[in-house]
């Protein structure tokens, strides 16, 4: 199942809060934003192609290594793909212009788990 992860390697100098404090403590805003990020595992033993668009005809921009975890920014419909987690036309945007088929991401759902891409 998905877990929330907070990046513990945050540079203390980058954590100044709205009042200008640079005590090394993260601001409430940065803690809330980090806690809201959910990372989902890709299918075990799979290297997953990351594509420019939500279809296999789109350019491969990189390949996720085995045992990767991804944060899903938004989801959209695209080409229907069959993978380890079923058959779906849902694609996950993991960064601007970077999509992976939801058939390779363990979200725990057959439907949308976050907002739709605009």
N, C-alpha and C positions, 0 to 999 in steps of 0.2 A: 504494500500500500504506500501511498505517497507520504512523504514527511516534509516538514518545513525545515529549512536549513538556514542558519545565519552565518555569513562569512565572518570568521573570527580573525581573519588576517587584515582587518581594516586598519589603515594608517591612522594613528591617533590624531595627527595634525589635520586630517581631512574631516574630522568629526566635530568641528565647531558647531555649536547649536545656534539657534536664531539670535541669541543674546551675545554672540561672539566668543563664547567660552571655548577654550581649547584644552580642557582639563584631561583629555584622553578618553573621557566617557562619551559614548555615542549619544546624540540628541534623541529625544523621544521620536521625532519624525523619522530619523534613519533607522531606528530599531523597528518601528511599525512597518516601514517599507521592506526591510529585510525579512521580517517575520512573515510577511504576506507572500513572499516568493516560495512557490512550491516546485520541487524538482521531481521529475518522473523518470524512472529507469527505462532505458531502451531494452529491447529483448536480449536476454543473455546469449552470449556467443555470437552476436550480430554486429557487423560494422554497417552503419546506416548512412545511406547517401543523403546529404542535405542539398536541396535543389532550390533554384532561383524562384520557382513557382510551384503550385500544387499539382504537379503532374510529372510523369517520368520523361516527358519530352523536354522538360526544362533543364537548363545547364546544371551540372553538379558543381557546387561551390566549395564543398569540403566533404569529408567522410568522418562520421563520429566513430571513435574507437570502441571496441567491446567494453561493456560495463559502464557506458556513459550514462549520465543523468542530464535531463534538459528541463529548463524552465519554459513553459508555454506562454507566450505573450498574448496570443489570440488563436482562434481556429477558423477554418473556412472549408467549404466543400470544393472538391476537385476530382481528379481521376480516381476511380475505384481500384483499390489495391487489396490483395490478400497477403497477410503476413502472419507472424506468430500469434497475434492477438485478434485474429479474425479478418473479415472482409469489411472494408469501410471506404467511404469517399471523403472522410474527414482528414484534413491535413493540419498539422500544428506549426504555427510560426514560432520559431525559437529565437529569431533576431530579424531585423528588417531585411526583407528579401531572402529569407532562409526558411525553407519548409521541409518537414519530414512527415511521412505518412503516419497517421495515428495507429495503423496496423502494426507498427513497430515500437510503439510507446505504451507502457503499462500505466494507463490512467485509472483503471478500475471501473471504466464505464464504456458503453457502446455508443454514447452520445457525446455532446459537447460538455466540457468540464470548465470552460472559461468563456470569455466574451468572443463574439465573432469578429473577425478582421473586417475592417471597413474598406 
